[in-house]
């Protein structure tokens, strides 16, 4: 009907983590981060959180470091907001698909201008 429990939890975690990063996390090192996808493991104990970040590779590195520092804080707020038996361990990974799409779009524009 609305997808499997794991799919629903993926979406709910994505929304909660995005809200936490936007409203609750106050780290000046973190740039403009968007949560693109959450993938829970089969036993729901681990979650890979994919994000994209605007800016240079240095900005992306600063954001990665800020997210790694804030992992415990984010997990604690997820625990308070969601009623789950097991709160997954969070691992933040940079999602390169948006950057690749921008590069591909620029290359296509160059070809069209020839």
Secondary structure in CASP SS format (residue, H / E / C, confidence):
PFRMAT SS
TARGET T0000
AUTHOR 0000-0000-0000
METHOD secondary structure of the structure
MODEL  1
X C 1.00
X C 1.00
X C 1.00
X C 1.00
X H 1.00
X H 1.00
X H 1.00
X H 1.00
X H 1.00
X H 1.00
X H 1.00
X H 1.00
X H 1.00
X H 1.00
X H 1.00
X H 1.00
X H 1.00
X H 1.00
X H 1.00
X H 1.00
X H 1.00
X H 1.00
X H 1.00
X H 1.00
X C 1.00
X C 1.00
X C 1.00
X C 1.00
X C 1.00
X C 1.00
X C 1.00
X C 1.00
X E 1.00
X E 1.00
X E 1.00
X E 1.00
X E 1.00
X E 1.00
X E 1.00
X E 1.00
X C 1.00
X C 1.00
X C 1.00
X C 1.00
X C 1.00
X E 1.00
X E 1.00
X E 1.00
X E 1.00
X E 1.00
X E 1.00
X E 1.00
X E 1.00
X C 1.00
X C 1.00
X C 1.00
X H 1.00
X H 1.00
X H 1.00
X H 1.00
X H 1.00
X H 1.00
X H 1.00
X H 1.00
X H 1.00
X H 1.00
X H 1.00
X H 1.00
X H 1.00
X C 1.00
X H 1.00
X H 1.00
X H 1.00
X H 1.00
X H 1.00
X H 1.00
X H 1.00
X H 1.00
X H 1.00
X H 1.00
X H 1.00
X C 1.00
X C 1.00
X C 1.00
X C 1.00
X C 1.00
X C 1.00
X C 1.00
X E 1.00
X E 1.00
X E 1.00
X E 1.00
X E 1.00
X E 1.00
X C 1.00
X C 1.00
X H 1.00
X H 1.00
X H 1.00
X H 1.00
X H 1.00
X H 1.00
X H 1.00
X H 1.00
X H 1.00
X H 1.00
X H 1.00
X H 1.00
X H 1.00
X H 1.00
X H 1.00
X H 1.00
X C 1.00
X C 1.00
END
